[in-house]
Amino acid sequence: MNFAISFSQSDLLHWGISAAIVAGFIGLAFLSRLILLGIVSMLARHTKTTLDDMIVKALTAPVFAAIVAGGLWIALARLTELDPYDTVMHQGFTIVYISIAAVALVRVIRAFLTWYTEEVVAHTKTHLDERIVPTLRRVVDIIVYAIALMIILDQLHVNISPILAGLGIGGLAIALALQSTLSNFLAGTYVITDSVIRKGHYIMLDSGQEGTVEDIGWRTTKIRHWQGNLIVLPNSKLADAIVTNFDRPDAAMLFTLDCGVAYGSDLETVERVTLEVARKLLSENPSGVKDFEPVVRFNKFADSNIAFSVVLKGKDRVSQFLLKHEFIKALQKRYQAEGITIEFPMRKVVFTGEPPAGRSLS
């Protein structure tokens, strides 16, 4: 292309004015930067949240670039020597503004996710900041930039229909090939966002597995059994399972211990002594819930004893094993001191007639 410019006095004035316009807009851009940063400082002093501060900071650079680009566009558009390239400049600056808008949107979304992680997630004690937010940030970036690229290609009069069709077919093929992985991924996302099950919770599945949740990943959840074994469970199985969470809504839980005393025992004394032992255990043992009132309920005339149940409350599911251990020892010792008897299993045989001839019962 031949691009000849005659530098007459009028042309120099023309170019000088355009240069002044560019310089003015650059100065305006720096002024906007100072104003926005000043607003950030003011908001930081007068608001309790940092979200507004982050959004203003995120928009500072895009606004600066948009003002400079606008000044350059105006300066070049007024030059008559560049009239033959008006369409090209229009397309070029349109692409620049689409790109600036995409960057601004990405920065605002990132600011929101960062604020959500630091001020919301941190107070809920979840692992969203470790799991979902980084992935969500990358997914949002890809989506926003992909849309911006499609708009830019459309501005360049590029037919994007074959590209969209190819992406659709490719996405379908990938989804079919990774069906199991995607199922576990989505199930893991559900488990994490639902926050019903978290790291450190003690859970039991309807299939019988139980233990402490050690990690909830994108594909599997790791559960540490109380025996020490590690159970690796696909997230899709966890999402479909009936789960008992022993830490929700409260880790403290009731448990019962079956007991029995001889038929000749004074049940009023048995109840009083048993409650005294239970209260003392709960108040002195670190695994017991001190303000819980234990319960004694007689419930059966058994073969050798009058059976009853004692209801106690431990701080968590695991504590019941230690409390049962200590309660049995303390109760047996107290029963011996009080003269309360726990009978051995026995059968009473009654003969209604004389023994057969030639046989002796001795």
C-alpha positions in Angstrom: 0.0 0.0 0.0 1.2 3.5 -0.8 0.7 5.7 2.2 2.0 9.1 1.3 1.5 12.0 3.5 2.2 15.6 2.6 3.5 17.3 5.7 2.2 20.8 5.1 1.6 23.3 7.9 -2.1 22.3 8.0 -1.2 18.6 8.2 1.2 19.2 11.0 -1.5 21.1 12.9 -3.9 18.3 12.2 -1.4 15.7 13.6 -0.5 17.9 16.5 -4.2 18.1 17.6 -4.5 14.3 17.3 -1.4 13.9 19.4 -2.8 16.4 21.9 -6.0 14.4 22.1 -4.0 11.2 22.8 -2.0 13.0 25.5 -5.2 14.4 27.0 -6.8 11.0 27.2 -3.7 9.5 28.7 -3.8 12.2 31.4 -7.6 11.5 31.8 -6.8 7.8 32.2 -4.2 8.5 35.0 -6.8 10.9 36.6 -9.4 8.1 36.6 -6.9 5.8 38.2 -6.3 8.2 41.0 -10.0 8.8 41.5 -10.8 5.0 41.5 -8.0 4.3 44.0 -9.3 7.2 46.1 -12.8 5.7 46.1 -11.3 2.4 47.2 -9.7 4.1 50.2 -12.9 5.8 51.1 -15.0 2.6 50.8 -12.4 0.7 52.9 -13.0 3.2 55.7 -16.8 3.3 55.5 -17.9 -0.2 54.6 -17.6 -3.5 56.5 -17.1 -5.7 53.4 -14.1 -5.7 51.1 -16.1 -6.7 48.0 -16.6 -3.2 46.8 -12.9 -2.4 47.3 -11.9 -5.5 45.3 -14.4 -4.7 42.4 -13.1 -1.1 42.1 -9.5 -2.3 42.1 -10.4 -4.9 39.5 -11.9 -2.3 37.2 -9.1 0.3 37.5 -6.8 -1.2 34.9 -9.6 -1.9 32.3 -11.0 1.6 32.7 -7.5 3.0 32.2 -7.0 0.9 29.0 -10.5 1.8 27.7 -9.9 5.6 28.1 -6.5 5.4 26.4 -7.9 3.3 23.5 -10.8 5.7 23.2 -8.5 8.7 22.9 -6.3 6.9 20.3 -9.4 6.0 18.3 -10.7 9.6 18.3 -7.3 10.9 17.4 -6.9 8.6 14.5 -10.5 9.0 13.2 -10.1 12.7 12.7 -7.1 12.3 10.4 -8.4 12.6 6.9 -5.3 10.8 5.6 -6.6 7.6 7.3 -10.1 7.7 5.9 -9.4 4.8 3.5 -8.7 2.6 6.6 -11.7 3.7 8.6 -13.4 0.3 8.4 -10.2 -1.5 9.4 -9.7 0.9 12.4 -13.3 0.5 13.4 -12.9 -3.3 13.5 -9.6 -3.1 15.3 -10.8 -0.8 18.0 -14.1 -2.9 18.4 -11.9 -5.9 19.0 -9.9 -4.0 21.5 -13.0 -2.9 23.4 -14.4 -6.5 23.3 -11.1 -7.7 24.8 -11.1 -5.0 27.5 -14.7 -5.9 28.4 -13.8 -9.6 28.7 -10.8 -8.8 30.9 -12.9 -6.5 33.1 -15.6 -9.2 33.5 -13.0 -11.9 34.4 -11.4 -9.6 36.9 -14.7 -8.7 38.5 -15.7 -12.4 38.8 -12.3 -13.2 40.3 -12.7 -10.4 42.8 -16.1 -11.8 43.8 -14.7 -15.4 44.2 -11.8 -14.1 46.2 -14.1 -12.1 48.5 -16.4 -15.1 48.9 -13.5 -17.4 49.8 -11.9 -15.0 52.3 -15.0 -13.6 54.0 -17.8 -16.2 53.6 -16.2 -19.6 53.2 -13.6 -18.9 56.0 -16.5 -18.5 58.5 -18.2 -21.7 57.4 -15.1 -23.9 57.8 -15.7 -25.6 54.5 -13.1 -26.5 51.9 -14.6 -24.6 49.0 -11.5 -22.4 48.8 -9.4 -25.5 48.3 -11.7 -27.3 45.9 -14.4 -25.4 44.1 -13.1 -21.8 43.8 -9.9 -22.5 41.9 -11.7 -24.8 39.4 -14.6 -22.4 39.1 -12.2 -19.5 38.4 -10.6 -21.4 35.6 -13.9 -22.5 34.1 -15.3 -18.9 34.2 -12.1 -17.6 32.5 -12.4 -20.1 29.7 -16.1 -19.4 29.2 -15.7 -15.6 29.2 -12.7 -15.6 26.9 -14.4 -18.2 24.6 -17.5 -16.0 24.2 -15.3 -12.9 23.6 -13.4 -14.9 20.9 -16.6 -15.9 19.2 -17.8 -12.2 19.2 -14.4 -11.1 17.8 -14.5 -13.7 15.0 -18.1 -12.6 14.2 -16.8 -9.0 13.9 -14.2 -10.2 11.5 -17.0 -11.9 9.5 -15.6 -15.4 10.2 -18.3 -18.1 10.0 -18.3 -19.6 13.5 -21.1 -22.1 12.9 -18.7 -24.9 11.9 -16.6 -24.1 15.0 -19.7 -24.3 17.3 -20.8 -27.5 15.6 -17.3 -29.0 16.1 -17.2 -28.0 19.7 -20.6 -29.5 20.3 -19.7 -32.9 18.8 -16.3 -32.9 20.5 -17.9 -32.0 23.8 -20.5 -34.8 23.4 -17.7 -37.3 22.6 -15.7 -36.2 25.6 -18.7 -36.4 27.9 -19.5 -40.0 26.8 -15.8 -41.1 27.2 -15.6 -39.5 30.7 -19.1 -40.3 31.9 -17.9 -42.1 35.0 -15.4 -39.4 35.8 -17.9 -36.6 35.2 -20.4 -38.4 37.4 -18.0 -38.6 40.3 -16.9 -35.0 39.7 -20.5 -33.6 39.8 -21.2 -35.8 42.8 -18.1 -34.4 44.6 -19.2 -30.9 43.8 -22.6 -31.6 45.3 -21.2 -33.2 48.4 -18.8 -30.2 49.0 -21.3 -27.5 48.2 -24.1 -29.1 50.2 -21.8 -29.1 53.3 -23.7 -31.8 55.0 -20.6 -34.0 55.1 -17.2 -32.3 55.8 -13.7 -33.3 56.6 -13.5 -34.6 60.2 -17.1 -35.8 60.4 -17.8 -39.4 61.6 -20.3 -41.0 59.2 -21.9 -44.4 58.6 -23.2 -45.5 55.2 -26.3 -47.7 54.7 -23.9 -50.4 53.3 -22.2 -50.6 56.7 -18.9 -48.7 56.1 -18.2 -46.1 58.8 -15.4 -43.9 59.9 -14.0 -40.4 59.9 -14.0 -38.4 56.7 -10.4 -37.6 55.8 -10.8 -36.0 52.4 -13.5 -35.2 49.9 -11.9 -35.0 46.4 -13.3 -34.5 43.0 -13.5 -38.3 42.2 -13.4 -40.1 45.6 -14.0 -39.5 49.3 -11.6 -41.1 51.8 -13.0 -42.4 55.1 -10.7 -43.6 57.9 -12.3 -46.6 59.7 -12.0 -46.7 63.4 -9.8 -49.9 63.0 -7.4 -47.8 61.0 -8.3 -48.9 57.5 -8.8 -46.4 54.7 -12.1 -46.6 52.7 -11.9 -45.0 49.3 -15.5 -44.4 48.1 -16.5 -43.0 44.7 -18.4 -39.8 45.1 -21.3 -41.1 42.9 -21.8 -43.9 45.5 -21.6 -41.4 48.4 -24.2 -39.1 46.8 -26.6 -42.0 46.3 -26.0 -43.6 49.7 -28.1 -43.1 52.9 -25.6 -41.5 55.2 -25.8 -41.1 59.0 -23.7 -38.2 60.1 -22.8 -38.5 63.8 -21.4 -35.0 63.9 -24.6 -33.3 62.7 -26.4 -31.4 64.1 -24.4 -32.2 67.3 -21.5 -34.6 67.8 -22.8 -35.6 71.3 -25.0 -38.7 71.1 -27.1 -40.9 73.3 -26.3 -44.6 73.8 -27.8 -47.4 75.9 -26.3 -50.1 78.0 -28.3 -53.2 78.8 -28.1 -54.5 82.4 -29.8 -56.9 84.7 -30.2 -57.7 88.5 -31.4 -60.7 90.4 -35.2 -61.1 90.9 -34.8 -60.7 94.7 -33.3 -57.2 94.3 -35.0 -54.0 95.5 -35.6 -52.2 92.2 -35.9 -48.8 93.9 -32.4 -49.2 95.3 -31.1 -50.6 92.0 -32.5 -47.5 90.2 -31.1 -45.0 92.7 -27.6 -46.7 92.8 -27.4 -47.0 89.1 -28.3 -43.3 88.5 -25.7 -42.2 91.1 -23.0 -44.2 89.3 -24.1 -42.8 86.0 -24.2 -39.2 87.1 -20.7 -39.5 88.7 -19.3 -41.0 85.6 -20.7 -38.3 83.2 -19.5 -35.5 85.5 -16.0 -36.8 86.0 -15.1 -38.5 82.7 -14.0 -36.1 79.9 -15.9 -38.2 77.3 -19.2 -37.7 79.1 -21.8 -34.8 78.7 -21.9 -33.4 82.2 -25.3 -31.7 82.1 -27.1 -34.8 80.8 -29.5 -36.6 83.2 -29.0 -40.4 82.8 -32.1 -42.6 82.5 -32.9 -46.0 83.9 -35.7 -48.1 82.5 -36.7 -51.6 83.5 -38.0 -53.4 80.4 -38.0 -57.2 80.7 -38.4 -60.2 83.0 -35.5 -62.1 81.6 -34.5 -65.8 82.2 -32.1 -65.1 85.1 -32.5 -61.3 85.9 -34.8 -58.4 85.7 -33.4 -56.6 82.6 -33.1 -52.8 82.3 -31.4 -50.2 80.1 -29.3 -47.3 81.1 -29.2 -44.2 78.8 -26.0 -42.2 78.8 -24.6 -39.4 76.6 -21.1 -39.1 75.2 -19.4 -36.2 73.5 -19.2 -38.2 70.2 -19.8 -41.6 68.8 -16.4 -43.0 69.7 -16.6 -41.9 73.4 -19.4 -44.3 74.0 -16.9 -47.2 74.0 -14.8 -45.8 76.8 -17.9 -44.7 78.8 -19.4 -48.2 78.6 -16.1 -49.6 79.8 -15.8 -47.3 82.8 -19.5 -47.6 83.6 -19.5 -51.4 83.8 -16.5 -51.3 86.1 -17.9 -48.7 88.4 -21.4 -50.2 88.4 -20.2 -53.7 89.3 -18.0 -52.4 92.1 -20.9 -50.3 93.5 -23.4 -53.3 93.2 -20.9 -55.4 95.3 -20.7 -52.7 97.9 -24.6 -52.4 98.1 -25.2 -56.2 98.0 -27.0 -56.1 94.7 -26.7 -59.4 92.8 -26.3 -60.0 89.1 -27.3 -63.6 88.6 -25.6 -66.1 86.3 -27.7 -67.7 83.6 -29.5 -70.7 85.1 -32.4 -73.1 84.6 -34.6 -74.4 87.3 -35.7 -78.1 86.7 -38.8 -79.4 88.5 -39.7 -83.1 88.7 -43.4 -83.8 89.2 -43.0 -87.5 90.0 -40.6 -90.2 91.2 -37.4 -90.7 89.2 -37.4 -93.8 87.0 -36.5 -97.0 88.8 -32.8 -97.8 89.0 -31.8 -94.1 88.5 -30.5 -91.7 91.0 -30.5 -87.9 90.9 -27.2 -87.7 92.8 
